[in-house]
Amino acid sequence: MSLQLHRPDGKGGLEPRPVTDQNWRNQLRSPRWGASLKGGKLPALSNPEMHPTSTLRSVLFWVVLALVTFGIIVVGYGTRLFSLPG
């Protein structure tokens, strides 16, 4: 399987377009991508919208969610809102 681009050949078929550059990274020569920076490396950019959740808070969330779900099931069967087939 090939990922080449194809174009119509005028006879109802397709012919592959000639490939000009095998390395697509050579086309990414913009100062935005760090090509003109020293060493060609990207600058360290911070993401102000990303604040990772602490492990304790994550674990507490899932434990509370599990307990609430278990409580809903127990209350549902206790009040006969849910019933076992029988």
PyMOL Python script that loads the backbone (N, CA, C, O; Angstrom):
from pymol import cmd

cmd.read_pdbstr("""\
ATOM      1  N   MET A   1       0.846  -1.175   0.000  1.00  0.00           N
ATOM      2  CA  MET A   1       0.000   0.000   0.000  1.00  0.00           C
ATOM      3  C   MET A   1       0.886   1.232   0.000  1.00  0.00           C
ATOM      4  O   MET A   1       1.923   1.265   0.663  1.00  0.00           O
ATOM      5  N   SER A   2       0.477   2.231  -0.738  1.00  0.00           N
ATOM      6  CA  SER A   2       1.268   3.436  -0.863  1.00  0.00           C
ATOM      7  C   SER A   2       0.436   4.635  -0.429  1.00  0.00           C
ATOM      8  O   SER A   2      -0.779   4.671  -0.623  1.00  0.00           O
ATOM      9  N   LEU A   3       1.108   5.608   0.157  1.00  0.00           N
ATOM     10  CA  LEU A   3       0.434   6.837   0.543  1.00  0.00           C
ATOM     11  C   LEU A   3       0.727   7.964  -0.438  1.00  0.00           C
ATOM     12  O   LEU A   3       0.597   9.139  -0.095  1.00  0.00           O
ATOM     13  N   GLN A   4       1.122   7.608  -1.657  1.00  0.00           N
ATOM     14  CA  GLN A   4       1.382   8.624  -2.663  1.00  0.00           C
ATOM     15  C   GLN A   4       0.079   9.268  -3.105  1.00  0.00           C
ATOM     16  O   GLN A   4      -0.983   8.645  -3.081  1.00  0.00           O
ATOM     17  N   LEU A   5       0.181  10.507  -3.503  1.00  0.00           N
ATOM     18  CA  LEU A   5      -0.976  11.185  -4.076  1.00  0.00           C
ATOM     19  C   LEU A   5      -1.085  10.799  -5.548  1.00  0.00           C
ATOM     20  O   LEU A   5      -0.074  10.660  -6.235  1.00  0.00           O
ATOM     21  N   HIS A   6      -2.290  10.631  -6.017  1.00  0.00           N
ATOM     22  CA  HIS A   6      -2.520  10.253  -7.407  1.00  0.00           C
ATOM     23  C   HIS A   6      -3.380  11.312  -8.078  1.00  0.00           C
ATOM     24  O   HIS A   6      -4.143  12.022  -7.423  1.00  0.00           O
ATOM     25  N   ARG A   7      -3.244  11.404  -9.378  1.00  0.00           N
ATOM     26  CA  ARG A   7      -4.052  12.351 -10.148  1.00  0.00           C
ATOM     27  C   ARG A   7      -4.599  11.628 -11.374  1.00  0.00           C
ATOM     28  O   ARG A   7      -4.049  10.604 -11.781  1.00  0.00           O
ATOM     29  N   PRO A   8      -5.675  12.146 -11.968  1.00  0.00           N
ATOM     30  CA  PRO A   8      -6.239  11.503 -13.165  1.00  0.00           C
ATOM     31  C   PRO A   8      -5.230  11.515 -14.309  1.00  0.00           C
ATOM     32  O   PRO A   8      -4.491  12.483 -14.488  1.00  0.00           O
ATOM     33  N   ASP A   9      -5.209  10.432 -15.078  1.00  0.00           N
ATOM     34  CA  ASP A   9      -4.273  10.342 -16.205  1.00  0.00           C
ATOM     35  C   ASP A   9      -4.922  10.714 -17.534  1.00  0.00           C
ATOM     36  O   ASP A   9      -4.257  10.663 -18.568  1.00  0.00           O
ATOM     37  N   GLY A  10      -6.207  11.087 -17.535  1.00  0.00           N
ATOM     38  CA  GLY A  10      -6.881  11.474 -18.763  1.00  0.00           C
ATOM     39  C   GLY A  10      -7.539  10.306 -19.488  1.00  0.00           C
ATOM     40  O   GLY A  10      -8.259  10.514 -20.464  1.00  0.00           O
ATOM     41  N   LYS A  11      -7.304   9.093 -19.029  1.00  0.00           N
ATOM     42  CA  LYS A  11      -7.887   7.907 -19.659  1.00  0.00           C
ATOM     43  C   LYS A  11      -8.830   7.177 -18.708  1.00  0.00           C
ATOM     44  O   LYS A  11      -9.187   6.023 -18.946  1.00  0.00           O
ATOM     45  N   GLY A  12      -9.223   7.838 -17.652  1.00  0.00           N
ATOM     46  CA  GLY A  12     -10.127   7.223 -16.692  1.00  0.00           C
ATOM     47  C   GLY A  12      -9.416   6.526 -15.549  1.00  0.00           C
ATOM     48  O   GLY A  12     -10.070   5.949 -14.680  1.00  0.00           O
ATOM     49  N   GLY A  13      -8.115   6.567 -15.530  1.00  0.00           N
ATOM     50  CA  GLY A  13      -7.357   5.934 -14.459  1.00  0.00           C
ATOM     51  C   GLY A  13      -6.622   6.965 -13.632  1.00  0.00           C
ATOM     52  O   GLY A  13      -6.848   8.169 -13.752  1.00  0.00           O
ATOM     53  N   LEU A  14      -5.744   6.463 -12.795  1.00  0.00           N
ATOM     54  CA  LEU A  14      -4.959   7.343 -11.939  1.00  0.00           C
ATOM     55  C   LEU A  14      -3.481   7.065 -12.156  1.00  0.00           C
ATOM     56  O   LEU A  14      -3.075   5.936 -12.430  1.00  0.00           O
ATOM     57  N   GLU A  15      -2.686   8.120 -12.027  1.00  0.00           N
ATOM     58  CA  GLU A  15      -1.238   7.947 -12.092  1.00  0.00           C
ATOM     59  C   GLU A  15      -0.626   8.618 -10.872  1.00  0.00           C
ATOM     60  O   GLU A  15      -1.131   9.651 -10.432  1.00  0.00           O
ATOM     61  N   PRO A  16       0.438   8.071 -10.316  1.00  0.00           N
ATOM     62  CA  PRO A  16       1.042   8.681  -9.135  1.00  0.00           C
ATOM     63  C   PRO A  16       1.713   9.998  -9.478  1.00  0.00           C
ATOM     64  O   PRO A  16       2.304  10.148 -10.548  1.00  0.00           O
ATOM     65  N   ARG A  17       1.618  10.933  -8.579  1.00  0.00           N
ATOM     66  CA  ARG A  17       2.317  12.199  -8.755  1.00  0.00           C
ATOM     67  C   ARG A  17       3.794  11.974  -8.476  1.00  0.00           C
ATOM     68  O   ARG A  17       4.154  11.165  -7.622  1.00  0.00           O
ATOM     69  N   PRO A  18       4.642  12.684  -9.191  1.00  0.00           N
ATOM     70  CA  PRO A  18       6.069  12.525  -8.906  1.00  0.00           C
ATOM     71  C   PRO A  18       6.390  13.046  -7.503  1.00  0.00           C
ATOM     72  O   PRO A  18       5.917  14.102  -7.082  1.00  0.00           O
ATOM     73  N   VAL A  19       7.191  12.286  -6.814  1.00  0.00           N
ATOM     74  CA  VAL A  19       7.574  12.664  -5.459  1.00  0.00           C
ATOM     75  C   VAL A  19       8.797  13.560  -5.550  1.00  0.00           C
ATOM     76  O   VAL A  19       9.791  13.205  -6.183  1.00  0.00           O
ATOM     77  N   THR A  20       8.722  14.718  -4.917  1.00  0.00           N
ATOM     78  CA  THR A  20       9.829  15.660  -4.987  1.00  0.00           C
ATOM     79  C   THR A  20      10.775  15.512  -3.808  1.00  0.00           C
ATOM     80  O   THR A  20      11.985  15.674  -3.970  1.00  0.00           O
ATOM     81  N   ASP A  21      10.257  15.211  -2.633  1.00  0.00           N
ATOM     82  CA  ASP A  21      11.103  15.116  -1.455  1.00  0.00           C
ATOM     83  C   ASP A  21      10.643  13.935  -0.609  1.00  0.00           C
ATOM     84  O   ASP A  21       9.477  13.863  -0.220  1.00  0.00           O
ATOM     85  N   GLN A  22      11.541  13.027  -0.330  1.00  0.00           N
ATOM     86  CA  GLN A  22      11.199  11.854   0.459  1.00  0.00           C
ATOM     87  C   GLN A  22      11.045  12.188   1.936  1.00  0.00           C
ATOM     88  O   GLN A  22      10.339  11.484   2.657  1.00  0.00           O
ATOM     89  N   ASN A  23      11.691  13.244   2.392  1.00  0.00           N
ATOM     90  CA  ASN A  23      11.653  13.611   3.797  1.00  0.00           C
ATOM     91  C   ASN A  23      10.744  14.823   3.963  1.00  0.00           C
ATOM     92  O   ASN A  23      11.143  15.946   3.653  1.00  0.00           O
ATOM     93  N   TRP A  24       9.531  14.604   4.448  1.00  0.00           N
ATOM     94  CA  TRP A  24       8.564  15.692   4.595  1.00  0.00           C
ATOM     95  C   TRP A  24       9.005  16.696   5.651  1.00  0.00           C
ATOM     96  O   TRP A  24       8.519  17.827   5.657  1.00  0.00           O
ATOM     97  N   ARG A  25       9.915  16.312   6.544  1.00  0.00           N
ATOM     98  CA  ARG A  25      10.370  17.241   7.577  1.00  0.00           C
ATOM     99  C   ARG A  25      11.148  18.411   6.987  1.00  0.00           C
ATOM    100  O   ARG A  25      11.231  19.477   7.598  1.00  0.00           O
ATOM    101  N   ASN A  26      11.718  18.213   5.802  1.00  0.00           N
ATOM    102  CA  ASN A  26      12.450  19.300   5.166  1.00  0.00           C
ATOM    103  C   ASN A  26      11.539  20.459   4.799  1.00  0.00           C
ATOM    104  O   ASN A  26      12.022  21.576   4.611  1.00  0.00           O
ATOM    105  N   GLN A  27      10.233  20.226   4.692  1.00  0.00           N
ATOM    106  CA  GLN A  27       9.294  21.288   4.357  1.00  0.00           C
ATOM    107  C   GLN A  27       8.931  22.127   5.579  1.00  0.00           C
ATOM    108  O   GLN A  27       8.345  23.201   5.442  1.00  0.00           O
ATOM    109  N   LEU A  28       9.275  21.646   6.770  1.00  0.00           N
ATOM    110  CA  LEU A  28       8.928  22.356   7.992  1.00  0.00           C
ATOM    111  C   LEU A  28      10.059  23.284   8.393  1.00  0.00           C
ATOM    112  O   LEU A  28      10.705  23.073   9.420  1.00  0.00           O
ATOM    113  N   ARG A  29      10.295  24.282   7.610  1.00  0.00           N
ATOM    114  CA  ARG A  29      11.378  25.223   7.891  1.00  0.00           C
ATOM    115  C   ARG A  29      10.803  26.580   8.279  1.00  0.00           C
ATOM    116  O   ARG A  29      10.974  27.568   7.564  1.00  0.00           O
ATOM    117  N   SER A  30      10.132  26.614   9.400  1.00  0.00           N
ATOM    118  CA  SER A  30       9.545  27.846   9.884  1.00  0.00           C
ATOM    119  C   SER A  30      10.155  28.184  11.243  1.00  0.00           C
ATOM    120  O   SER A  30      10.421  27.278  12.034  1.00  0.00           O
ATOM    121  N   PRO A  31      10.384  29.470  11.534  1.00  0.00           N
ATOM    122  CA  PRO A  31      10.914  29.836  12.849  1.00  0.00           C
ATOM    123  C   PRO A  31       9.998  29.376  13.980  1.00  0.00           C
ATOM    124  O   PRO A  31      10.445  29.160  15.107  1.00  0.00           O
ATOM    125  N   ARG A  32       8.712  29.229  13.666  1.00  0.00           N
ATOM    126  CA  ARG A  32       7.783  28.783  14.697  1.00  0.00           C
ATOM    127  C   ARG A  32       8.134  27.394  15.192  1.00  0.00           C
ATOM    128  O   ARG A  32       7.918  27.086  16.364  1.00  0.00           O
ATOM    129  N   TRP A  33       8.668  26.556  14.331  1.00  0.00           N
ATOM    130  CA  TRP A  33       8.940  25.165  14.674  1.00  0.00           C
ATOM    131  C   TRP A  33      10.365  24.959  15.153  1.00  0.00           C
ATOM    132  O   TRP A  33      10.782  23.817  15.346  1.00  0.00           O
ATOM    133  N   GLY A  34      11.113  26.012  15.347  1.00  0.00           N
ATOM    134  CA  GLY A  34      12.433  25.899  15.938  1.00  0.00           C
ATOM    135  C   GLY A  34      13.541  25.656  14.938  1.00  0.00           C
ATOM    136  O   GLY A  34      14.674  25.394  15.343  1.00  0.00           O
ATOM    137  N   ALA A  35      13.261  25.730  13.647  1.00  0.00           N
ATOM    138  CA  ALA A  35      14.298  25.472  12.650  1.00  0.00           C
ATOM    139  C   ALA A  35      15.381  26.541  12.692  1.00  0.00           C
ATOM    140  O   ALA A  35      16.542  26.252  12.401  1.00  0.00           O
ATOM    141  N   SER A  36      15.022  27.764  13.047  1.00  0.00           N
ATOM    142  CA  SER A  36      16.018  28.834  13.051  1.00  0.00           C
ATOM    143  C   SER A  36      16.613  29.065  14.433  1.00  0.00           C
ATOM    144  O   SER A  36      17.466  29.938  14.596  1.00  0.00           O
ATOM    145  N   LEU A  37      16.182  28.306  15.423  1.00  0.00           N
ATOM    146  CA  LEU A  37      16.717  28.470  16.767  1.00  0.00           C
ATOM    147  C   LEU A  37      18.045  27.745  16.905  1.00  0.00           C
ATOM    148  O   LEU A  37      18.388  26.889  16.089  1.00  0.00           O
ATOM    149  N   LYS A  38      18.773  28.089  17.928  1.00  0.00           N
ATOM    150  CA  LYS A  38      20.070  27.467  18.174  1.00  0.00           C
ATOM    151  C   LYS A  38      19.879  25.967  18.428  1.00  0.00           C
ATOM    152  O   LYS A  38      19.119  25.572  19.312  1.00  0.00           O
ATOM    153  N   GLY A  39      20.555  25.164  17.668  1.00  0.00           N
ATOM    154  CA  GLY A  39      20.436  23.717  17.809  1.00  0.00           C
ATOM    155  C   GLY A  39      19.211  23.153  17.112  1.00  0.00           C
ATOM    156  O   GLY A  39      19.047  21.934  17.068  1.00  0.00           O
ATOM    157  N   GLY A  40      18.349  23.995  16.568  1.00  0.00           N
ATOM    158  CA  GLY A  40      17.157  23.525  15.874  1.00  0.00           C
ATOM    159  C   GLY A  40      16.119  22.901  16.786  1.00  0.00           C
ATOM    160  O   GLY A  40      15.236  22.182  16.319  1.00  0.00           O
ATOM    161  N   LYS A  41      16.213  23.167  18.090  1.00  0.00           N
ATOM    162  CA  LYS A  41      15.282  22.567  19.034  1.00  0.00           C
ATOM    163  C   LYS A  41      14.156  23.534  19.355  1.00  0.00           C
ATOM    164  O   LYS A  41      14.327  24.751  19.293  1.00  0.00           O
ATOM    165  N   LEU A  42      13.015  22.981  19.694  1.00  0.00           N
ATOM    166  CA  LEU A  42      11.868  23.802  20.045  1.00  0.00           C
ATOM    167  C   LEU A  42      12.066  24.438  21.410  1.00  0.00           C
ATOM    168  O   LEU A  42      12.697  23.843  22.283  1.00  0.00           O
ATOM    169  N   PRO A  43      11.535  25.642  21.605  1.00  0.00           N
ATOM    170  CA  PRO A  43      11.628  26.249  22.933  1.00  0.00           C
ATOM    171  C   PRO A  43      10.665  25.549  23.892  1.00  0.00           C
ATOM    172  O   PRO A  43       9.680  24.944  23.468  1.00  0.00           O
ATOM    173  N   ALA A  44      10.957  25.638  25.163  1.00  0.00           N
ATOM    174  CA  ALA A  44      10.073  25.054  26.175  1.00  0.00           C
ATOM    175  C   ALA A  44       8.863  25.976  26.327  1.00  0.00           C
ATOM    176  O   ALA A  44       8.982  27.092  26.834  1.00  0.00           O
ATOM    177  N   LEU A  45       7.717  25.508  25.891  1.00  0.00           N
ATOM    178  CA  LEU A  45       6.495  26.294  25.977  1.00  0.00           C
ATOM    179  C   LEU A  45       5.620  25.741  27.089  1.00  0.00           C
ATOM    180  O   LEU A  45       5.406  24.533  27.183  1.00  0.00           O
ATOM    181  N   SER A  46       5.123  26.624  27.920  1.00  0.00           N
ATOM    182  CA  SER A  46       4.234  26.180  28.990  1.00  0.00           C
ATOM    183  C   SER A  46       2.791  26.224  28.502  1.00  0.00           C
ATOM    184  O   SER A  46       2.443  26.999  27.611  1.00  0.00           O
ATOM    185  N   ASN A  47       1.973  25.391  29.092  1.00  0.00           N
ATOM    186  CA  ASN A  47       0.558  25.359  28.773  1.00  0.00           C
ATOM    187  C   ASN A  47      -0.201  25.839  30.001  1.00  0.00           C
ATOM    188  O   ASN A  47      -0.381  25.070  30.946  1.00  0.00           O
ATOM    189  N   PRO A  48      -0.655  27.101  30.012  1.00  0.00           N
ATOM    190  CA  PRO A  48      -1.309  27.626  31.207  1.00  0.00           C
ATOM    191  C   PRO A  48      -2.670  26.978  31.480  1.00  0.00           C
ATOM    192  O   PRO A  48      -3.194  27.115  32.585  1.00  0.00           O
ATOM    193  N   GLU A  49      -3.246  26.285  30.516  1.00  0.00           N
ATOM    194  CA  GLU A  49      -4.540  25.644  30.728  1.00  0.00           C
ATOM    195  C   GLU A  49      -4.402  24.245  31.314  1.00  0.00           C
ATOM    196  O   GLU A  49      -5.397  23.639  31.712  1.00  0.00           O
ATOM    197  N   MET A  50      -3.180  23.730  31.371  1.00  0.00           N
ATOM    198  CA  MET A  50      -2.967  22.371  31.837  1.00  0.00           C
ATOM    199  C   MET A  50      -2.485  22.385  33.281  1.00  0.00           C
ATOM    200  O   MET A  50      -1.373  22.830  33.567  1.00  0.00           O
ATOM    201  N   HIS A  51      -3.306  21.908  34.171  1.00  0.00           N
ATOM    202  CA  HIS A  51      -2.931  21.766  35.576  1.00  0.00           C
ATOM    203  C   HIS A  51      -3.225  20.313  35.948  1.00  0.00           C
ATOM    204  O   HIS A  51      -4.387  19.959  36.149  1.00  0.00           O
ATOM    205  N   PRO A  52      -2.206  19.470  36.044  1.00  0.00           N
ATOM    206  CA  PRO A  52      -2.450  18.062  36.325  1.00  0.00           C
ATOM    207  C   PRO A  52      -3.126  17.849  37.671  1.00  0.00           C
ATOM    208  O   PRO A  52      -2.850  18.555  38.641  1.00  0.00           O
ATOM    209  N   THR A  53      -4.005  16.877  37.711  1.00  0.00           N
ATOM    210  CA  THR A  53      -4.703  16.527  38.934  1.00  0.00           C
ATOM    211  C   THR A  53      -3.790  15.668  39.793  1.00  0.00           C
ATOM    212  O   THR A  53      -3.094  14.788  39.289  1.00  0.00           O
ATOM    213  N   SER A  54      -3.797  15.927  41.081  1.00  0.00           N
ATOM    214  CA  SER A  54      -2.947  15.149  41.979  1.00  0.00           C
ATOM    215  C   SER A  54      -3.455  13.709  42.055  1.00  0.00           C
ATOM    216  O   SER A  54      -4.627  13.436  41.796  1.00  0.00           O
ATOM    217  N   THR A  55      -2.557  12.801  42.413  1.00  0.00           N
ATOM    218  CA  THR A  55      -2.919  11.387  42.500  1.00  0.00           C
ATOM    219  C   THR A  55      -3.970  11.173  43.575  1.00  0.00           C
ATOM    220  O   THR A  55      -4.921  10.421  43.361  1.00  0.00           O
ATOM    221  N   LEU A  56      -3.824  11.812  44.716  1.00  0.00           N
ATOM    222  CA  LEU A  56      -4.787  11.646  45.807  1.00  0.00           C
ATOM    223  C   LEU A  56      -6.185  12.091  45.371  1.00  0.00           C
ATOM    224  O   LEU A  56      -7.171  11.409  45.647  1.00  0.00           O
ATOM    225  N   ARG A  57      -6.264  13.215  44.702  1.00  0.00           N
ATOM    226  CA  ARG A  57      -7.565  13.716  44.249  1.00  0.00           C
ATOM    227  C   ARG A  57      -8.189  12.781  43.213  1.00  0.00           C
ATOM    228  O   ARG A  57      -9.403  12.577  43.212  1.00  0.00           O
ATOM    229  N   SER A  58      -7.366  12.217  42.337  1.00  0.00           N
ATOM    230  CA  SER A  58      -7.878  11.277  41.336  1.00  0.00           C
ATOM    231  C   SER A  58      -8.417  10.012  41.989  1.00  0.00           C
ATOM    232  O   SER A  58      -9.497   9.533  41.643  1.00  0.00           O
ATOM    233  N   VAL A  59      -7.656   9.477  42.935  1.00  0.00           N
ATOM    234  CA  VAL A  59      -8.094   8.256  43.616  1.00  0.00           C
ATOM    235  C   VAL A  59      -9.364   8.525  44.407  1.00  0.00           C
ATOM    236  O   VAL A  59     -10.292   7.717  44.381  1.00  0.00           O
ATOM    237  N   LEU A  60      -9.416   9.647  45.106  1.00  0.00           N
ATOM    238  CA  LEU A  60     -10.628   9.984  45.860  1.00  0.00           C
ATOM    239  C   LEU A  60     -11.838  10.134  44.948  1.00  0.00           C
ATOM    240  O   LEU A  60     -12.936   9.715  45.314  1.00  0.00           O
ATOM    241  N   PHE A  61     -11.663  10.714  43.784  1.00  0.00           N
ATOM    242  CA  PHE A  61     -12.773  10.856  42.842  1.00  0.00           C
ATOM    243  C   PHE A  61     -13.350   9.494  42.482  1.00  0.00           C
ATOM    244  O   PHE A  61     -14.566   9.303  42.528  1.00  0.00           O
ATOM    245  N   TRP A  62     -12.474   8.530  42.118  1.00  0.00           N
ATOM    246  CA  TRP A  62     -12.965   7.213  41.699  1.00  0.00           C
ATOM    247  C   TRP A  62     -13.560   6.430  42.860  1.00  0.00           C
ATOM    248  O   TRP A  62     -14.520   5.681  42.672  1.00  0.00           O
ATOM    249  N   VAL A  63     -13.004   6.591  44.060  1.00  0.00           N
ATOM    250  CA  VAL A  63     -13.574   5.899  45.226  1.00  0.00           C
ATOM    251  C   VAL A  63     -14.941   6.459  45.546  1.00  0.00           C
ATOM    252  O   VAL A  63     -15.873   5.695  45.798  1.00  0.00           O
ATOM    253  N   VAL A  64     -15.088   7.770  45.542  1.00  0.00           N
ATOM    254  CA  VAL A  64     -16.396   8.389  45.810  1.00  0.00           C
ATOM    255  C   VAL A  64     -17.400   7.999  44.726  1.00  0.00           C
ATOM    256  O   VAL A  64     -18.557   7.715  45.033  1.00  0.00           O
ATOM    257  N   LEU A  65     -16.972   7.982  43.468  1.00  0.00           N
ATOM    258  CA  LEU A  65     -17.873   7.581  42.390  1.00  0.00           C
ATOM    259  C   LEU A  65     -18.331   6.140  42.571  1.00  0.00           C
ATOM    260  O   LEU A  65     -19.502   5.834  42.343  1.00  0.00           O
ATOM    261  N   ALA A  66     -17.429   5.251  42.977  1.00  0.00           N
ATOM    262  CA  ALA A  66     -17.783   3.850  43.208  1.00  0.00           C
ATOM    263  C   ALA A  66     -18.753   3.728  44.376  1.00  0.00           C
ATOM    264  O   ALA A  66     -19.713   2.961  44.301  1.00  0.00           O
ATOM    265  N   LEU A  67     -18.515   4.474  45.459  1.00  0.00           N
ATOM    266  CA  LEU A  67     -19.412   4.411  46.613  1.00  0.00           C
ATOM    267  C   LEU A  67     -20.799   4.959  46.287  1.00  0.00           C
ATOM    268  O   LEU A  67     -21.802   4.392  46.718  1.00  0.00           O
ATOM    269  N   VAL A  68     -20.865   6.042  45.539  1.00  0.00           N
ATOM    270  CA  VAL A  68     -22.169   6.596  45.145  1.00  0.00           C
ATOM    271  C   VAL A  68     -22.916   5.605  44.259  1.00  0.00           C
ATOM    272  O   VAL A  68     -24.119   5.407  44.426  1.00  0.00           O
ATOM    273  N   THR A  69     -22.220   4.990  43.332  1.00  0.00           N
ATOM    274  CA  THR A  69     -22.854   3.991  42.464  1.00  0.00           C
ATOM    275  C   THR A  69     -23.356   2.808  43.282  1.00  0.00           C
ATOM    276  O   THR A  69     -24.476   2.341  43.078  1.00  0.00           O
ATOM    277  N   PHE A  70     -22.533   2.325  44.204  1.00  0.00           N
ATOM    278  CA  PHE A  70     -22.951   1.216  45.061  1.00  0.00           C
ATOM    279  C   PHE A  70     -24.159   1.615  45.902  1.00  0.00           C
ATOM    280  O   PHE A  70     -25.085   0.823  46.075  1.00  0.00           O
ATOM    281  N   GLY A  71     -24.152   2.847  46.428  1.00  0.00           N
ATOM    282  CA  GLY A  71     -25.292   3.328  47.219  1.00  0.00           C
ATOM    283  C   GLY A  71     -26.579   3.394  46.413  1.00  0.00           C
ATOM    284  O   GLY A  71     -27.646   3.032  46.909  1.00  0.00           O
ATOM    285  N   ILE A  72     -26.481   3.854  45.175  1.00  0.00           N
ATOM    286  CA  ILE A  72     -27.673   3.916  44.314  1.00  0.00           C
ATOM    287  C   ILE A  72     -28.225   2.516  44.059  1.00  0.00           C
ATOM    288  O   ILE A  72     -29.439   2.311  44.057  1.00  0.00           O
ATOM    289  N   ILE A  73     -27.330   1.560  43.846  1.00  0.00           N
ATOM    290  CA  ILE A  73     -27.781   0.183  43.602  1.00  0.00           C
ATOM    291  C   ILE A  73     -28.440  -0.391  44.850  1.00  0.00           C
ATOM    292  O   ILE A  73     -29.501  -1.008  44.758  1.00  0.00           O
ATOM    293  N   VAL A  74     -27.821  -0.195  46.022  1.00  0.00           N
ATOM    294  CA  VAL A  74     -28.380  -0.730  47.271  1.00  0.00           C
ATOM    295  C   VAL A  74     -29.729  -0.087  47.570  1.00  0.00           C
ATOM    296  O   VAL A  74     -30.683  -0.781  47.924  1.00  0.00           O
ATOM    297  N   VAL A  75     -29.815   1.232  47.429  1.00  0.00           N
ATOM    298  CA  VAL A  75     -31.080   1.923  47.684  1.00  0.00           C
ATOM    299  C   VAL A  75     -32.133   1.498  46.661  1.00  0.00           C
ATOM    300  O   VAL A  75     -33.299   1.327  47.016  1.00  0.00           O
ATOM    301  N   GLY A  76     -31.745   1.327  45.413  1.00  0.00           N
ATOM    302  CA  GLY A  76     -32.690   0.914  44.378  1.00  0.00           C
ATOM    303  C   GLY A  76     -33.284  -0.459  44.643  1.00  0.00           C
ATOM    304  O   GLY A  76     -34.489  -0.651  44.478  1.00  0.00           O
ATOM    305  N   TYR A  77     -32.459  -1.417  45.052  1.00  0.00           N
ATOM    306  CA  TYR A  77     -32.972  -2.749  45.367  1.00  0.00           C
ATOM    307  C   TYR A  77     -33.695  -2.757  46.707  1.00  0.00           C
ATOM    308  O   TYR A  77     -34.649  -3.514  46.886  1.00  0.00           O
ATOM    309  N   GLY A  78     -33.248  -1.909  47.671  1.00  0.00           N
ATOM    310  CA  GLY A  78     -33.906  -1.860  48.986  1.00  0.00           C
ATOM    311  C   GLY A  78     -35.305  -1.288  48.905  1.00  0.00           C
ATOM    312  O   GLY A  78     -36.181  -1.721  49.653  1.00  0.00           O
ATOM    313  N   THR A  79     -35.543  -0.344  48.038  1.00  0.00           N
ATOM    314  CA  THR A  79     -36.873   0.262  47.894  1.00  0.00           C
ATOM    315  C   THR A  79     -37.687  -0.443  46.797  1.00  0.00           C
ATOM    316  O   THR A  79     -38.792  -0.012  46.470  1.00  0.00           O
ATOM    317  N   ARG A  80     -37.144  -1.515  46.237  1.00  0.00           N
ATOM    318  CA  ARG A  80     -37.776  -2.307  45.183  1.00  0.00           C
ATOM    319  C   ARG A  80     -38.004  -1.486  43.900  1.00  0.00           C
ATOM    320  O   ARG A  80     -38.881  -1.789  43.092  1.00  0.00           O
ATOM    321  N   LEU A  81     -37.176  -0.435  43.747  1.00  0.00           N
ATOM    322  CA  LEU A  81     -37.193   0.295  42.493  1.00  0.00           C
ATOM    323  C   LEU A  81     -36.596  -0.578  41.402  1.00  0.00           C
ATOM    324  O   LEU A  81     -37.058  -0.574  40.262  1.00  0.00           O
ATOM    325  N   PHE A  82     -35.559  -1.329  41.770  1.00  0.00           N
ATOM    326  CA  PHE A  82     -34.984  -2.347  40.890  1.00  0.00           C
ATOM    327  C   PHE A  82     -35.460  -3.690  41.441  1.00  0.00           C
ATOM    328  O   PHE A  82     -35.702  -3.836  42.639  1.00  0.00           O
ATOM    329  N   SER A  83     -35.587  -4.646  40.563  1.00  0.00           N
ATOM    330  CA  SER A  83     -35.959  -5.965  41.054  1.00  0.00           C
ATOM    331  C   SER A  83     -35.253  -7.035  40.250  1.00  0.00           C
ATOM    332  O   SER A  83     -34.975  -6.862  39.063  1.00  0.00           O
ATOM    333  N   LEU A  84     -34.966  -8.150  40.916  1.00  0.00           N
ATOM    334  CA  LEU A  84     -34.340  -9.272  40.249  1.00  0.00           C
ATOM    335  C   LEU A  84     -35.413 -10.037  39.487  1.00  0.00           C
ATOM    336  O   LEU A  84     -36.546 -10.141  39.955  1.00  0.00           O
ATOM    337  N   PRO A  85     -35.070 -10.573  38.320  1.00  0.00           N
ATOM    338  CA  PRO A  85     -36.070 -11.383  37.587  1.00  0.00           C
ATOM    339  C   PRO A  85     -36.377 -12.643  38.385  1.00  0.00           C
ATOM    340  O   PRO A  85     -35.475 -13.309  38.894  1.00  0.00           O
ATOM    341  N   GLY A  86     -37.624 -12.947  38.483  1.00  0.00           N
ATOM    342  CA  GLY A  86     -37.932 -14.118  39.304  1.00  0.00           C
ATOM    343  C   GLY A  86     -39.252 -14.668  39.109  1.00  0.00           C
ATOM    344  O   GLY A  86     -39.611 -15.654  39.751  1.00  0.00           O
TER     345      GLY A  86
END
""", "prot")
cmd.dss("prot")
cmd.show_as("cartoon", "prot")
cmd.util.cbc("prot")
cmd.orient("prot")
